[in-house]
Amino acid sequence: MTLRTREQFEWLLGYELLVAARHRHFVTVLMVASCEGGIGVLQLLRETLRSCDGCLEEDGKSAVLMVHTTAEQARQAISRFKERCSNLIDFRYSIASYPQDAGMACDLMGICEQRLDRAMRAGFGAVVACEPQAEGVL
């Protein structure tokens, strides 16, 4: 499902976080950016996304809300994305998950954006999924 605004995305994320807290499951936000510019990330990766994933494309970045998904499962999704692009396009990725990273939608989004900034400074196809001291650049 593609959402039009960040407000819609954060509202849905907030709702899913409440459900996750009640039922004790995971929620992950995955962000993707292209270093090559002009590439519609979601359009290219659409076939690899699940119908239940909430998607937002904004300011050259794409965010994917993945319910019932751990950080490790999000890494598996990134592997599918890389395979889909045959590792020829330089996408950079970040992951932030509930409950390990944050419990509020705006906090989770902020963490994911900070990690994406770090991934953008790292090498080809970088994935940042944890804080710098744990060195999560894959």
Secondary structure as GFF3:
##gff-version 3
##sequence-region A 1 138
A	DSSP	alpha_helix	6	23	.	.	.	ID=ss1
A	DSSP	beta_strand	27	34	.	.	.	ID=ss2
A	DSSP	alpha_helix	41	45	.	.	.	ID=ss3
A	DSSP	three_ten_helix	46	48	.	.	.	ID=ss4
A	DSSP	beta_strand	54	58	.	.	.	ID=ss5
A	DSSP	beta_strand	61	67	.	.	.	ID=ss6
A	DSSP	alpha_helix	71	84	.	.	.	ID=ss7
A	DSSP	beta_strand	91	98	.	.	.	ID=ss8
A	DSSP	alpha_helix	105	121	.	.	.	ID=ss9
A	DSSP	beta_strand	127	128	.	.	.	ID=ss10
A	DSSP	three_ten_helix	132	134	.	.	.	ID=ss11
###
